[in-house]
Amino acid sequence: MDERKKVIFSGIQPSGNLTLGNYIGAIKNWVKLQDEYDCLFCVVDLHAITVKQEPKDLRQRTLEVLAIYIASGLEPEKNTLFIQSHVPAHSEGAWLLNCFTYMGELGRMTQFKDKSQKYGESISAGLFTYPVLMAADILMYNADLVPVGKDQKQHVELARDIAARFNNLYSPTFTLPEPYIAPTGAKIMDLQEPTKKMSKSEENANSYILIMDPPEVIRKKISRAVTDSLGVVKYSDEQPGVKNLMNIIISLTGTTPEEIEKKYEGRGYADFKKDTAETIIAELEPVQKRVKELLEDKTYLEQIYKAGAEKANYLSMKILRKMQKKIGFIPVSK
């Protein structure tokens, strides 16, 4: 008998245009997982509204993120691809889990601490409780593994704590999820401040490369990327800017740091930067072309997200019903 495939859940917010960091750190790794695991990949639009969104832009970006998933190689036949708000169990499950989560736990979340310093008293309750929605995203499918960057590991640990608390209070209901840190695909850093992660929320557009950036923009941004005055292409923590560009090449081509160092020995940064830009363009151009085709075929995208929502609704409602019954709610008669 075939052993059950482990379940993987992950998602990206449509709260801004996706970066090369999202592509290398998340989507490119997801593509490698689709044959080995039972994968659910979601466009987490409910998470996006913790900060104000322009409705028209949110709709457009939600479809664009879905199109990027498919264009990058996530096959709808192999994965459950869906939009979070199409599956009510995420919101309902999050409310139920809120009642088993402590204020102290949420107050300790590093992302909340960072954002509350930025927004002060006017921070929304959604920004405070969104790790519980994230827990519901994961637990409603009994996900075994959650591909996350190291900065999101804390949220998976919270999901485990909430799940264990519910299981202990009632009876085993949830699988305790584990973070899945990909073996390949280094964290891609900011091109202007290479000591921090590349982020689409950065004000300086030269800090990041967007998946949909045209070739000339990519060349310009890489030519402006911060390096140093040493003029030596070396994979070293003392040269974070150079190391970051090397990591981009390594992640996209599978080459090694030693091979890159050897290739650019005695050549300075101009050729190295030029080749980094061309490597990125070669990777992203076919993706961009496919995204544009998909966005022109709204009927096809609709078929994908409807089929995904149907499957996700079926799976998540089974868990939600179980939770409701254990908590003591009266089931609606059949």
Residue pairs with C-beta under 8 A, 6 or more apart in sequence:
4 38
5 36
5 37
5 38
6 37
6 38
6 144
6 145
7 37
7 38
7 39
7 40
7 141
7 142
7 143
7 144
7 145
7 175
8 33
8 37
8 38
8 39
8 40
8 143
8 144
8 145
8 146
8 147
8 180
9 39
9 40
9 41
9 42
9 137
9 138
9 141
9 143
9 146
9 177
10 26
10 30
10 40
10 41
10 42
10 146
10 147
10 148
11 41
11 42
11 43
11 44
11 47
11 84
11 137
12 18
12 22
12 26
12 27
12 43
12 44
12 65
13 44
13 45
13 47
13 48
14 43
14 44
14 45
14 48
14 58
14 61
14 62
14 64
14 65
15 47
15 48
15 51
15 53
15 58
15 61
15 200
16 61
16 200
16 201
17 61
17 64
17 200
17 210
17 211
17 212
18 27
18 64
18 65
18 68
18 200
18 210
18 211
18 212
19 188
19 198
19 199
19 200
19 208
19 209
19 210
19 211
20 188
20 198
20 208
20 209
20 210
20 211
20 248
20 280
20 284
21 187
21 188
21 197
21 198
21 199
21 208
22 200
22 211
23 68
23 72
23 211
23 284
23 287
24 185
24 186
24 188
24 248
24 251
24 252
25 149
25 182
25 185
25 186
25 187
25 188
26 147
26 149
27 68
27 69
27 72
27 74
28 72
28 185
28 251
29 147
29 182
29 184
29 185
30 39
30 41
30 69
30 74
30 147
31 72
31 73
31 74
32 182
33 39
33 147
34 74
34 75
34 78
34 79
35 78
37 145
39 74
39 78
39 79
39 80
40 79
40 80
40 82
40 141
40 143
40 312
40 315
41 69
41 74
41 79
41 80
41 81
42 81
42 82
42 83
42 84
42 137
42 312
43 62
43 65
43 66
43 69
43 82
43 83
43 84
44 84
44 137
45 58
45 62
45 83
45 84
45 85
46 84
46 85
46 90
46 91
46 133
47 84
47 130
47 133
47 134
48 58
49 58
49 126
50 124
50 126
50 127
50 130
51 124
51 127
62 83
63 295
63 298
63 301
64 212
64 291
64 295
66 81
66 83
66 301
66 304
66 305
67 290
67 291
67 294
67 295
67 301
68 211
68 287
68 291
69 81
70 76
70 81
70 290
70 294
70 304
71 286
71 287
71 288
71 290
71 291
71 294
72 287
74 81
76 304
76 307
76 308
80 308
80 311
80 312
80 315
81 304
81 305
81 308
82 305
82 308
82 309
82 311
82 312
83 305
83 308
83 309
84 90
84 137
85 91
86 305
86 308
86 309
86 312
86 313
87 140
87 309
87 312
87 313
87 316
88 313
89 136
89 140
89 313
89 316
89 317
89 319
89 320
90 133
90 136
90 137
90 140
90 316
91 133
91 136
92 320
93 136
93 139
93 140
93 316
93 319
93 320
93 323
94 129
94 132
94 133
94 135
94 136
96 136
96 320
96 323
96 324
96 327
97 132
97 135
97 136
97 139
97 162
97 166
98 129
98 132
100 162
100 165
100 166
100 169
101 129
101 132
101 135
101 158
101 162
105 158
105 161
106 112
106 128
106 129
106 131
106 132
107 113
107 128
109 131
109 154
109 155
109 158
110 151
110 154
111 151
112 127
112 128
112 131
115 123
115 127
116 123
116 127
119 127
131 155
131 158
131 159
132 158
132 162
134 155
134 158
134 159
135 155
135 158
135 159
135 162
135 163
138 146
138 156
138 159
138 177
139 159
139 162
139 163
139 174
139 175
139 177
139 319
140 315
140 316
140 319
140 320
141 312
141 315
141 316
141 319
142 174
142 175
142 319
143 175
143 177
144 175
144 177
144 178
145 177
145 178
145 179
145 180
146 156
146 159
146 177
146 178
146 179
146 180
147 179
147 180
147 181
147 182
148 155
148 156
148 179
148 180
148 181
149 181
149 187
149 197
150 181
150 187
151 197
152 179
153 179
153 181
156 177
156 178
156 179
157 179
159 177
160 176
160 177
163 173
163 174
163 175
163 176
163 177
164 176
166 173
166 174
166 323
167 173
167 174
170 326
170 327
171 326
173 319
173 322
173 323
173 326
174 319
184 251
185 251
186 247
186 250
186 251
187 197
187 247
188 197
188 198
188 244
188 247
188 248
188 251
189 195
189 196
189 197
189 198
189 240
189 244
189 247
190 196
190 197
190 198
190 199
190 202
190 207
190 208
191 198
191 206
191 207
191 208
191 209
191 221
191 222
191 224
191 225
191 226
191 241
191 244
192 202
192 204
192 206
192 207
192 224
192 225
192 226
193 207
193 226
194 226
194 240
194 241
194 243
194 244
195 240
198 207
198 208
198 209
199 207
199 208
200 208
200 210
202 208
205 221
206 221
206 224
206 225
208 221
209 218
209 221
209 222
209 280
211 284
211 287
211 288
211 291
212 288
212 291
213 221
213 284
214 288
215 281
215 285
218 277
218 280
218 281
218 284
219 274
219 277
219 281
222 245
222 273
222 274
222 276
222 277
222 280
223 273
223 274
223 277
225 241
225 244
225 245
225 273
225 276
226 241
227 239
227 241
227 242
227 245
227 269
227 273
228 239
228 241
228 242
230 239
231 268
231 269
232 239
232 242
233 242
233 246
233 260
233 261
233 263
233 264
233 265
233 267
233 269
233 272
234 242
234 261
235 242
235 243
235 246
235 257
235 258
235 260
235 261
236 242
236 243
237 243
242 269
242 272
245 272
245 273
245 276
246 257
246 260
248 276
248 279
248 280
249 255
249 260
249 275
249 276
249 279
250 256
250 257
250 260
252 279
252 280
252 283
253 279
264 271
264 272
294 300
294 301
295 301
321 331
324 331
325 331
